[in-house]
Amino acid sequence: MPENSCKIAVFISGGGSNLQSIIDHIEQGHINADIACVISNKPNAYGLVRAQKANIPTHINDHKNHTTRESFELELIKTLDVYNIKLIVLAGFMRVLSTTFINKYHGNILNIHPSLLPKYTGLNTHSRVLEAGDTEHGCSVHFVTSDLDEGPLVIQAKVKVDKSDTPDVLAARVLEKEHIIYPLAVKWFCENRLAFKNSKAHLDDSPLDQAVLLTQDLETLLK
């Protein structure tokens, strides 16, 4: 790893395709970061296999083994403390974190959500978009706050919705964009260009009144 690389912990619950995208961009030299550990609340999450193939330490913290959320999160904190983490990346992590946990790592947690926030917070976004008859959909990276899916927006990508789309087809098209915008946001954070200040996301010391929208020019930053 390059000197002064940004130490990241990635939280997952499933397949880990966004984790894989970040791994790939780090290996290609696009992001000056070190994924210090991957933590999953599900023992069988395929993202753990992805991490192991990349020689990244993995930890299983099964929420079912805890009687309280506090106990679950104390184990998370204990693991994070070992690695001196600078950034927590939520990549399909299907547990709601408490205000206490979020405040402890305030400004150092990013999440990706499969919708054009503030529209469609929560689950089943692709089905809801189709049911509403929307003509565009997308994904958003945001800082995590105690308000679910409502933290300051960083970057978004849009896709067109086709009349023939099913939720799965639409989800696959959105996922392709997720694999671009999440590494970009991580890259900016690790370059100290992205920060959470005064309740807003700041890029290059300027507050973002709205999310950066993915363009072809931005995509070239990861090539």
CYANA upper distance limits for C-alpha pairs under 8 A (distance plus 0.5 A):
  1 MET  CA      5 SER  CA      7.32
  1 MET  CA     32 ASN  CA      8.45
  1 MET  CA     33 ALA  CA      8.10
  1 MET  CA     34 ASP  CA      7.21
  2 PRO  CA     32 ASN  CA      7.30
  5 SER  CA     32 ASN  CA      5.64
  5 SER  CA     33 ALA  CA      5.10
  5 SER  CA     34 ASP  CA      6.51
  5 SER  CA    190 CYS  CA      8.04
  6 CYS  CA     32 ASN  CA      6.93
  6 CYS  CA     33 ALA  CA      4.87
  6 CYS  CA     34 ASP  CA      6.38
  6 CYS  CA     86 LYS  CA      6.90
  6 CYS  CA     87 LEU  CA      8.08
  6 CYS  CA    190 CYS  CA      5.95
  7 LYS  CA     33 ALA  CA      6.45
  7 LYS  CA     34 ASP  CA      5.46
  7 LYS  CA     35 ILE  CA      6.45
  7 LYS  CA     36 ALA  CA      6.32
  7 LYS  CA     83 TYR  CA      8.26
  7 LYS  CA     84 ASN  CA      7.68
  7 LYS  CA     85 ILE  CA      5.63
  7 LYS  CA     86 LYS  CA      5.87
  7 LYS  CA     87 LEU  CA      7.07
  8 ILE  CA     33 ALA  CA      7.45
  8 ILE  CA     34 ASP  CA      6.52
  8 ILE  CA     35 ILE  CA      5.16
  8 ILE  CA     36 ALA  CA      6.11
  8 ILE  CA     37 CYS  CA      7.62
  8 ILE  CA     85 ILE  CA      6.14
  8 ILE  CA     86 LYS  CA      6.54
  8 ILE  CA     87 LEU  CA      5.38
  8 ILE  CA     88 ILE  CA      6.33
  8 ILE  CA     89 VAL  CA      7.54
  9 ALA  CA     35 ILE  CA      6.40
  9 ALA  CA     36 ALA  CA      6.34
  9 ALA  CA     37 CYS  CA      5.58
  9 ALA  CA     38 VAL  CA      6.24
  9 ALA  CA     39 ILE  CA      7.84
  9 ALA  CA     80 LEU  CA      7.91
  9 ALA  CA     85 ILE  CA      6.94
  9 ALA  CA     87 LEU  CA      6.91
  9 ALA  CA     88 ILE  CA      5.42
  9 ALA  CA     89 VAL  CA      6.64
 10 VAL  CA     19 LEU  CA      7.64
 10 VAL  CA     35 ILE  CA      7.72
 10 VAL  CA     37 CYS  CA      7.07
 10 VAL  CA     38 VAL  CA      5.30
 10 VAL  CA     39 ILE  CA      6.75
 10 VAL  CA     88 ILE  CA      6.39
 10 VAL  CA     89 VAL  CA      5.18
 10 VAL  CA     90 LEU  CA      6.42
 10 VAL  CA     91 ALA  CA      7.13
 11 PHE  CA     38 VAL  CA      6.40
 11 PHE  CA     39 ILE  CA      5.37
 11 PHE  CA     40 SER  CA      6.29
 11 PHE  CA     88 ILE  CA      7.84
 11 PHE  CA     89 VAL  CA      6.70
 11 PHE  CA     90 LEU  CA      5.45
 11 PHE  CA     91 ALA  CA      6.40
 11 PHE  CA     92 GLY  CA      8.02
 11 PHE  CA     93 PHE  CA      6.17
 12 ILE  CA     16 GLY  CA      6.92
 12 ILE  CA     38 VAL  CA      7.81
 12 ILE  CA     39 ILE  CA      6.76
 12 ILE  CA     40 SER  CA      5.36
 12 ILE  CA     41 ASN  CA      7.58
 12 ILE  CA     45 ALA  CA      8.11
 12 ILE  CA     47 GLY  CA      7.33
 12 ILE  CA     90 LEU  CA      7.04
 12 ILE  CA     91 ALA  CA      5.79
 12 ILE  CA     92 GLY  CA      5.81
 12 ILE  CA     93 PHE  CA      4.89
 12 ILE  CA     94 MET  CA      8.04
 13 SER  CA     40 SER  CA      5.88
 13 SER  CA     41 ASN  CA      6.29
 13 SER  CA     42 LYS  CA      6.06
 13 SER  CA     45 ALA  CA      6.30
 13 SER  CA     47 GLY  CA      8.16
 13 SER  CA     91 ALA  CA      8.38
 13 SER  CA     92 GLY  CA      6.35
 13 SER  CA     93 PHE  CA      5.31
 13 SER  CA     94 MET  CA      6.44
 14 GLY  CA     42 LYS  CA      7.94
 14 GLY  CA     44 ASN  CA      8.45
 14 GLY  CA     45 ALA  CA      5.03
 14 GLY  CA     46 TYR  CA      6.46
 14 GLY  CA     47 GLY  CA      6.55
 14 GLY  CA     92 GLY  CA      7.01
 14 GLY  CA     93 PHE  CA      8.05
 15 GLY  CA     45 ALA  CA      6.44
 15 GLY  CA     46 TYR  CA      5.13
 15 GLY  CA     47 GLY  CA      5.30
 16 GLY  CA     20 GLN  CA      6.71
 16 GLY  CA     45 ALA  CA      8.28
 16 GLY  CA     46 TYR  CA      7.04
 16 GLY  CA     47 GLY  CA      4.55
 16 GLY  CA     48 LEU  CA      8.23
 16 GLY  CA     50 ARG  CA      7.76
 16 GLY  CA     91 ALA  CA      7.30
 16 GLY  CA     92 GLY  CA      7.60
 17 SER  CA     21 SER  CA      6.81
 17 SER  CA     47 GLY  CA      7.74
 17 SER  CA    179 HIS  CA      8.17
 18 ASN  CA     22 ILE  CA      6.87
 18 ASN  CA     91 ALA  CA      6.56
 18 ASN  CA     92 GLY  CA      8.46
 18 ASN  CA    178 GLU  CA      7.55
 18 ASN  CA    179 HIS  CA      6.14
 18 ASN  CA    182 TYR  CA      7.86
 19 LEU  CA     23 ILE  CA      6.67
 19 LEU  CA     47 GLY  CA      7.65
 19 LEU  CA     91 ALA  CA      6.92
 20 GLN  CA     24 ASP  CA      6.57
 20 GLN  CA     47 GLY  CA      8.37
 20 GLN  CA     50 ARG  CA      7.19
 20 GLN  CA     51 ALA  CA      8.43
 21 SER  CA     25 HIS  CA      6.79
 21 SER  CA    179 HIS  CA      6.10
 21 SER  CA    180 ILE  CA      8.31
 21 SER  CA    183 PRO  CA      7.49
 22 ILE  CA     26 ILE  CA      6.67
 22 ILE  CA    179 HIS  CA      8.27
 22 ILE  CA    182 TYR  CA      8.03
 22 ILE  CA    183 PRO  CA      5.83
 23 ILE  CA     27 GLU  CA      6.69
 23 ILE  CA     35 ILE  CA      8.17
 23 ILE  CA     54 ALA  CA      8.18
 24 ASP  CA     28 GLN  CA      6.64
 25 HIS  CA     29 GLY  CA      6.79
 25 HIS  CA     30 HIS  CA      5.78
 25 HIS  CA     31 ILE  CA      6.60
 25 HIS  CA    183 PRO  CA      7.54
 25 HIS  CA    222 LEU  CA      7.66
 26 ILE  CA     30 HIS  CA      6.20
 26 ILE  CA     31 ILE  CA      5.30
 26 ILE  CA     32 ASN  CA      7.06
 26 ILE  CA     33 ALA  CA      6.88
 26 ILE  CA     34 ASP  CA      8.07
 30 HIS  CA    187 LYS  CA      7.95
 30 HIS  CA    221 LEU  CA      8.18
 30 HIS  CA    222 LEU  CA      6.32
 30 HIS  CA    223 LYS  CA      8.07
 31 ILE  CA    183 PRO  CA      8.14
 31 ILE  CA    186 VAL  CA      8.01
 31 ILE  CA    187 LYS  CA      5.54
 31 ILE  CA    190 CYS  CA      7.91
 32 ASN  CA    187 LYS  CA      7.58
 32 ASN  CA    190 CYS  CA      7.02
 32 ASN  CA    191 GLU  CA      7.95
 33 ALA  CA    187 LYS  CA      8.42
 33 ALA  CA    190 CYS  CA      7.11
 35 ILE  CA     56 ILE  CA      7.34
 36 ALA  CA     56 ILE  CA      7.11
 36 ALA  CA     57 PRO  CA      7.31
 36 ALA  CA     83 TYR  CA      6.94
 36 ALA  CA     85 ILE  CA      8.05
 37 CYS  CA     56 ILE  CA      6.38
 37 CYS  CA     57 PRO  CA      5.38
 37 CYS  CA     58 THR  CA      6.13
 37 CYS  CA     59 HIS  CA      7.90
 37 CYS  CA     83 TYR  CA      8.18
 38 VAL  CA     48 LEU  CA      7.66
 38 VAL  CA     51 ALA  CA      7.30
 38 VAL  CA     56 ILE  CA      7.53
 38 VAL  CA     57 PRO  CA      6.89
 38 VAL  CA     58 THR  CA      5.33
 38 VAL  CA     59 HIS  CA      6.80
 39 ILE  CA     58 THR  CA      6.33
 39 ILE  CA     59 HIS  CA      5.26
 39 ILE  CA     60 ILE  CA      6.32
 39 ILE  CA     61 ASN  CA      7.45
 40 SER  CA     45 ALA  CA      7.50
 40 SER  CA     48 LEU  CA      7.79
 40 SER  CA     58 THR  CA      8.35
 40 SER  CA     59 HIS  CA      6.91
 40 SER  CA     60 ILE  CA      5.53
 40 SER  CA     61 ASN  CA      6.56
 40 SER  CA     62 ASP  CA      7.82
 40 SER  CA     93 PHE  CA      8.19
 41 ASN  CA     60 ILE  CA      6.34
 41 ASN  CA     61 ASN  CA      5.32
 41 ASN  CA     62 ASP  CA      4.86
 41 ASN  CA     63 HIS  CA      6.29
 41 ASN  CA     93 PHE  CA      8.41
 42 LYS  CA     60 ILE  CA      7.26
 42 LYS  CA     61 ASN  CA      7.79
 42 LYS  CA     62 ASP  CA      6.10
 42 LYS  CA     63 HIS  CA      8.31
 43 PRO  CA     60 ILE  CA      6.40
 43 PRO  CA     61 ASN  CA      8.41
 43 PRO  CA     62 ASP  CA      7.25
 44 ASN  CA     48 LEU  CA      8.22
 45 ALA  CA     49 VAL  CA      8.23
 46 TYR  CA     50 ARG  CA      7.17
 47 GLY  CA     51 ALA  CA      6.75
 48 LEU  CA     52 GLN  CA      6.67
 48 LEU  CA     58 THR  CA      6.97
 49 VAL  CA     53 LYS  CA      6.65
 50 ARG  CA     54 ALA  CA      7.00
 51 ALA  CA     55 ASN  CA      6.79
 51 ALA  CA     56 ILE  CA      5.58
 51 ALA  CA     57 PRO  CA      7.69
 51 ALA  CA     58 THR  CA      7.40
 52 GLN  CA     56 ILE  CA      6.00
 52 GLN  CA     57 PRO  CA      7.37
 52 GLN  CA     58 THR  CA      7.56
 61 ASN  CA     65 ASN  CA      8.46
 61 ASN  CA     72 PHE  CA      7.79
 61 ASN  CA     75 GLU  CA      7.77
 61 ASN  CA     76 LEU  CA      7.79
 62 ASP  CA     66 HIS  CA      8.04
 62 ASP  CA     72 PHE  CA      8.47
 63 HIS  CA     69 ARG  CA      8.34
 63 HIS  CA     72 PHE  CA      6.51
 66 HIS  CA     71 SER  CA      6.57
 66 HIS  CA     72 PHE  CA      6.21
 67 THR  CA     71 SER  CA      7.61
 68 THR  CA     72 PHE  CA      7.02
 69 ARG  CA     73 GLU  CA      6.59
 69 ARG  CA     98 SER  CA      8.28
 70 GLU  CA     74 LEU  CA      6.53
 71 SER  CA     75 GLU  CA      6.99
 72 PHE  CA     76 LEU  CA      7.09
 73 GLU  CA     77 ILE  CA      6.67
 73 GLU  CA     97 LEU  CA      8.33
 73 GLU  CA    101 PHE  CA      7.51
 74 LEU  CA     78 LYS  CA      6.62
 75 GLU  CA     79 THR  CA      6.80
 76 LEU  CA     80 LEU  CA      6.72
 77 ILE  CA     81 ASP  CA      6.54
 78 LYS  CA     82 VAL  CA      7.36
 79 THR  CA     83 TYR  CA      7.77
 80 LEU  CA     84 ASN  CA      7.07
 80 LEU  CA     85 ILE  CA      6.69
 81 ASP  CA     85 ILE  CA      7.68
 86 LYS  CA    108 ASN  CA      7.18
 87 LEU  CA    108 ASN  CA      5.44
 87 LEU  CA    109 ILE  CA      6.43
 87 LEU  CA    110 LEU  CA      8.18
 88 ILE  CA    108 ASN  CA      6.63
 88 ILE  CA    109 ILE  CA      5.18
 88 ILE  CA    110 LEU  CA      6.88
 89 VAL  CA    109 ILE  CA      6.45
 89 VAL  CA    110 LEU  CA      5.62
 89 VAL  CA    111 ASN  CA      6.71
 90 LEU  CA    109 ILE  CA      7.83
 90 LEU  CA    110 LEU  CA      6.60
 90 LEU  CA    111 ASN  CA      5.36
 90 LEU  CA    112 ILE  CA      7.53
 91 ALA  CA    111 ASN  CA      7.13
 91 ALA  CA    112 ILE  CA      7.16
 92 GLY  CA    112 ILE  CA      8.21
 96 VAL  CA    148 LEU  CA      8.33
 97 LEU  CA    101 PHE  CA      6.89
 97 LEU  CA    102 ILE  CA      7.18
 97 LEU  CA    146 SER  CA      8.28
 98 SER  CA    102 ILE  CA      6.76
 98 SER  CA    146 SER  CA      7.43
 99 THR  CA    103 ASN  CA      6.42
 99 THR  CA    145 THR  CA      8.10
 99 THR  CA    146 SER  CA      5.59
100 THR  CA    104 LYS  CA      6.79
101 PHE  CA    105 TYR  CA      7.19
102 ILE  CA    106 HIS  CA      6.17
102 ILE  CA    109 ILE  CA      8.18
102 ILE  CA    144 VAL  CA      7.75
102 ILE  CA    145 THR  CA      6.92
102 ILE  CA    146 SER  CA      7.13
103 ASN  CA    145 THR  CA      8.42
105 TYR  CA    109 ILE  CA      7.18
106 HIS  CA    144 VAL  CA      8.50
106 HIS  CA    145 THR  CA      8.20
107 GLY  CA    143 PHE  CA      7.22
107 GLY  CA    144 VAL  CA      8.03
107 GLY  CA    195 ALA  CA      7.36
107 GLY  CA    196 PHE  CA      5.50
107 GLY  CA    197 LYS  CA      8.16
108 ASN  CA    143 PHE  CA      8.11
108 ASN  CA    196 PHE  CA      8.42
109 ILE  CA    143 PHE  CA      6.36
109 ILE  CA    144 VAL  CA      6.03
110 LEU  CA    141 VAL  CA      7.40
110 LEU  CA    142 HIS  CA      6.26
110 LEU  CA    143 PHE  CA      5.14
110 LEU  CA    144 VAL  CA      6.18
111 ASN  CA    141 VAL  CA      6.16
111 ASN  CA    142 HIS  CA      6.06
111 ASN  CA    143 PHE  CA      6.81
111 ASN  CA    144 VAL  CA      6.80
112 ILE  CA    139 CYS  CA      7.61
112 ILE  CA    140 SER  CA      6.14
112 ILE  CA    141 VAL  CA      4.92
112 ILE  CA    142 HIS  CA      6.99
112 ILE  CA    178 GLU  CA      7.95
112 ILE  CA    182 TYR  CA      7.40
113 HIS  CA    117 LEU  CA      8.32
113 HIS  CA    121 THR  CA      8.44
113 HIS  CA    139 CYS  CA      6.15
113 HIS  CA    140 SER  CA      5.80
113 HIS  CA    141 VAL  CA      6.92
113 HIS  CA    149 ASP  CA      7.80
114 PRO  CA    125 THR  CA      7.08
114 PRO  CA    126 HIS  CA      8.23
114 PRO  CA    138 GLY  CA      6.71
114 PRO  CA    139 CYS  CA      4.83
114 PRO  CA    140 SER  CA      7.00
114 PRO  CA    171 ALA  CA      8.47
114 PRO  CA    174 VAL  CA      7.48
114 PRO  CA    175 LEU  CA      8.32
114 PRO  CA    178 GLU  CA      8.37
115 SER  CA    119 LYS  CA      7.11
115 SER  CA    120 TYR  CA      6.58
115 SER  CA    121 THR  CA      7.91
115 SER  CA    125 THR  CA      6.83
115 SER  CA    126 HIS  CA      8.29
115 SER  CA    137 HIS  CA      6.60
115 SER  CA    138 GLY  CA      5.40
115 SER  CA    139 CYS  CA      4.91
115 SER  CA    140 SER  CA      6.74
116 LEU  CA    120 TYR  CA      7.84
116 LEU  CA    137 HIS  CA      6.69
116 LEU  CA    138 GLY  CA      5.73
116 LEU  CA    139 CYS  CA      5.79
116 LEU  CA    140 SER  CA      6.33
116 LEU  CA    156 GLN  CA      7.34
116 LEU  CA    157 ALA  CA      8.32
116 LEU  CA    158 LYS  CA      7.99
117 LEU  CA    121 THR  CA      7.28
117 LEU  CA    139 CYS  CA      8.07
117 LEU  CA    140 SER  CA      6.81
117 LEU  CA    149 ASP  CA      8.12
117 LEU  CA    150 GLU  CA      8.16
117 LEU  CA    153 LEU  CA      8.40
118 PRO  CA    149 ASP  CA      8.27
118 PRO  CA    150 GLU  CA      7.28
120 TYR  CA    125 THR  CA      6.32
120 TYR  CA    128 ARG  CA      8.01
120 TYR  CA    129 VAL  CA      8.38
121 THR  CA    125 THR  CA      7.97
121 THR  CA    148 LEU  CA      7.99
121 THR  CA    149 ASP  CA      6.23
121 THR  CA    150 GLU  CA      8.29
122 GLY  CA    148 LEU  CA      8.10
122 GLY  CA    149 ASP  CA      7.61
124 ASN  CA    128 ARG  CA      6.82
125 THR  CA    129 VAL  CA      6.63
126 HIS  CA    130 LEU  CA      6.89
126 HIS  CA    167 PRO  CA      5.66
126 HIS  CA    168 ASP  CA      8.33
126 HIS  CA    170 LEU  CA      7.08
126 HIS  CA    171 ALA  CA      6.74
127 SER  CA    131 GLU  CA      6.62
127 SER  CA    166 THR  CA      8.35
127 SER  CA    167 PRO  CA      5.78
128 ARG  CA    132 ALA  CA      6.61
129 VAL  CA    133 GLY  CA      6.85
129 VAL  CA    134 ASP  CA      6.16
129 VAL  CA    137 HIS  CA      7.55
130 LEU  CA    134 ASP  CA      6.84
130 LEU  CA    161 VAL  CA      8.42
130 LEU  CA    165 ASP  CA      8.36
130 LEU  CA    166 THR  CA      8.29
130 LEU  CA    167 PRO  CA      7.86
134 ASP  CA    161 VAL  CA      7.48
135 THR  CA    160 LYS  CA      6.52
135 THR  CA    161 VAL  CA      5.43
135 THR  CA    162 ASP  CA      7.82
136 GLU  CA    158 LYS  CA      7.14
136 GLU  CA    159 VAL  CA      6.18
136 GLU  CA    160 LYS  CA      5.00
136 GLU  CA    161 VAL  CA      5.56
137 HIS  CA    158 LYS  CA      6.19
137 HIS  CA    159 VAL  CA      5.84
137 HIS  CA    160 LYS  CA      6.81
137 HIS  CA    161 VAL  CA      6.95
137 HIS  CA    174 VAL  CA      8.16
138 GLY  CA    156 GLN  CA      7.59
138 GLY  CA    157 ALA  CA      5.92
138 GLY  CA    158 LYS  CA      4.78
138 GLY  CA    159 VAL  CA      5.89
138 GLY  CA    174 VAL  CA      6.10
138 GLY  CA    177 LYS  CA      8.17
139 CYS  CA    156 GLN  CA      6.06
139 CYS  CA    157 ALA  CA      6.06
139 CYS  CA    158 LYS  CA      7.31
139 CYS  CA    174 VAL  CA      7.03
139 CYS  CA    177 LYS  CA      7.72
139 CYS  CA    178 GLU  CA      6.84
140 SER  CA    153 LEU  CA      7.53
140 SER  CA    154 VAL  CA      7.90
140 SER  CA    155 ILE  CA      6.35
140 SER  CA    156 GLN  CA      4.88
140 SER  CA    157 ALA  CA      7.27
140 SER  CA    178 GLU  CA      8.35
140 SER  CA    181 ILE  CA      8.43
141 VAL  CA    153 LEU  CA      6.66
141 VAL  CA    154 VAL  CA      6.03
141 VAL  CA    155 ILE  CA      5.92
141 VAL  CA    156 GLN  CA      6.90
141 VAL  CA    181 ILE  CA      7.71
141 VAL  CA    182 TYR  CA      6.99
141 VAL  CA    185 ALA  CA      7.74
142 HIS  CA    149 ASP  CA      8.22
142 HIS  CA    150 GLU  CA      8.38
142 HIS  CA    151 GLY  CA      6.28
142 HIS  CA    152 PRO  CA      5.98
142 HIS  CA    153 LEU  CA      4.79
142 HIS  CA    154 VAL  CA      5.67
142 HIS  CA    155 ILE  CA      7.77
143 PHE  CA    151 GLY  CA      5.63
143 PHE  CA    152 PRO  CA      5.96
143 PHE  CA    153 LEU  CA      7.10
143 PHE  CA    154 VAL  CA      7.82
143 PHE  CA    196 PHE  CA      7.83
143 PHE  CA    201 ALA  CA      7.89
144 VAL  CA    148 LEU  CA      8.25
144 VAL  CA    149 ASP  CA      7.70
144 VAL  CA    150 GLU  CA      8.06
144 VAL  CA    151 GLY  CA      5.59
144 VAL  CA    152 PRO  CA      8.11
145 THR  CA    149 ASP  CA      8.35
145 THR  CA    150 GLU  CA      7.52
145 THR  CA    151 GLY  CA      5.56
146 SER  CA    151 GLY  CA      8.40
147 ASP  CA    151 GLY  CA      7.22
152 PRO  CA    196 PHE  CA      8.49
152 PRO  CA    199 SER  CA      7.75
152 PRO  CA    200 LYS  CA      6.04
152 PRO  CA    201 ALA  CA      6.06
153 LEU  CA    201 ALA  CA      7.14
153 LEU  CA    208 LEU  CA      8.20
153 LEU  CA    210 GLN  CA      7.20
153 LEU  CA    211 ALA  CA      5.64
154 VAL  CA    185 ALA  CA      7.63
154 VAL  CA    201 ALA  CA      6.81
154 VAL  CA    208 LEU  CA      7.80
154 VAL  CA    210 GLN  CA      8.22
154 VAL  CA    211 ALA  CA      5.41
154 VAL  CA    212 VAL  CA      6.60
155 ILE  CA    181 ILE  CA      7.13
155 ILE  CA    185 ALA  CA      7.61
155 ILE  CA    211 ALA  CA      5.21
155 ILE  CA    212 VAL  CA      4.90
155 ILE  CA    213 LEU  CA      6.24
155 ILE  CA    214 LEU  CA      7.42
156 GLN  CA    181 ILE  CA      7.46
156 GLN  CA    211 ALA  CA      6.55
156 GLN  CA    212 VAL  CA      6.68
156 GLN  CA    213 LEU  CA      5.56
156 GLN  CA    214 LEU  CA      6.58
157 ALA  CA    177 LYS  CA      6.68
157 ALA  CA    178 GLU  CA      8.18
157 ALA  CA    181 ILE  CA      7.60
157 ALA  CA    213 LEU  CA      6.33
157 ALA  CA    214 LEU  CA      5.57
158 LYS  CA    174 VAL  CA      8.35
158 LYS  CA    177 LYS  CA      8.37
158 LYS  CA    213 LEU  CA      8.44
158 LYS  CA    214 LEU  CA      8.21
159 VAL  CA    173 ARG  CA      7.79
159 VAL  CA    174 VAL  CA      7.19
161 VAL  CA    165 ASP  CA      7.37
161 VAL  CA    170 LEU  CA      7.72
165 ASP  CA    169 VAL  CA      6.30
165 ASP  CA    170 LEU  CA      6.38
166 THR  CA    170 LEU  CA      6.61
167 PRO  CA    171 ALA  CA      6.42
168 ASP  CA    172 ALA  CA      6.73
169 VAL  CA    173 ARG  CA      7.06
170 LEU  CA    174 VAL  CA      6.78
171 ALA  CA    175 LEU  CA      6.53
172 ALA  CA    176 GLU  CA      7.03
173 ARG  CA    177 LYS  CA      7.56
174 VAL  CA    178 GLU  CA      6.87
175 LEU  CA    179 HIS  CA      6.83
176 GLU  CA    180 ILE  CA      7.51
177 LYS  CA    181 ILE  CA      6.83
178 GLU  CA    182 TYR  CA      6.34
179 HIS  CA    183 PRO  CA      7.29
180 ILE  CA    184 LEU  CA      6.95
180 ILE  CA    219 GLU  CA      7.53
180 ILE  CA    222 LEU  CA      8.41
181 ILE  CA    185 ALA  CA      6.71
181 ILE  CA    214 LEU  CA      7.66
182 TYR  CA    186 VAL  CA      6.75
183 PRO  CA    187 LYS  CA      6.45
184 LEU  CA    188 TRP  CA      6.75
184 LEU  CA    221 LEU  CA      8.32
184 LEU  CA    222 LEU  CA      7.87
185 ALA  CA    189 PHE  CA      6.73
185 ALA  CA    194 LEU  CA      8.13
186 VAL  CA    190 CYS  CA      6.60
187 LYS  CA    191 GLU  CA      6.68
188 TRP  CA    192 ASN  CA      6.85
188 TRP  CA    193 ARG  CA      5.56
188 TRP  CA    194 LEU  CA      5.76
188 TRP  CA    203 LEU  CA      8.41
189 PHE  CA    193 ARG  CA      6.21
189 PHE  CA    194 LEU  CA      5.02
189 PHE  CA    195 ALA  CA      7.15
190 CYS  CA    194 LEU  CA      8.35
193 ARG  CA    202 HIS  CA      8.31
193 ARG  CA    203 LEU  CA      5.99
193 ARG  CA    204 ASP  CA      5.39
193 ARG  CA    205 ASP  CA      7.75
194 LEU  CA    201 ALA  CA      7.58
194 LEU  CA    202 HIS  CA      6.15
194 LEU  CA    203 LEU  CA      5.18
194 LEU  CA    204 ASP  CA      7.04
194 LEU  CA    205 ASP  CA      8.31
195 ALA  CA    201 ALA  CA      6.29
195 ALA  CA    202 HIS  CA      5.69
195 ALA  CA    203 LEU  CA      7.18
195 ALA  CA    205 ASP  CA      8.48
196 PHE  CA    200 LYS  CA      6.14
196 PHE  CA    201 ALA  CA      5.10
196 PHE  CA    202 HIS  CA      6.53
197 LYS  CA    201 ALA  CA      6.84
197 LYS  CA    202 HIS  CA      7.18
200 LYS  CA    207 PRO  CA      6.74
200 LYS  CA    208 LEU  CA      7.29
200 LYS  CA    209 ASP  CA      8.37
201 ALA  CA    207 PRO  CA      6.38
201 ALA  CA    208 LEU  CA      6.14
202 HIS  CA    206 SER  CA      5.60
202 HIS  CA    207 PRO  CA      4.73
202 HIS  CA    208 LEU  CA      6.08
203 LEU  CA    207 PRO  CA      6.95
203 LEU  CA    208 LEU  CA      7.28
208 LEU  CA    212 VAL  CA      8.13
214 LEU  CA    218 LEU  CA      6.68
214 LEU  CA    219 GLU  CA      7.74
215 THR  CA    219 GLU  CA      6.90
216 GLN  CA    220 THR  CA      7.10
217 ASP  CA    221 LEU  CA      7.82
218 LEU  CA    222 LEU  CA      8.37
219 GLU  CA    223 LYS  CA      7.78
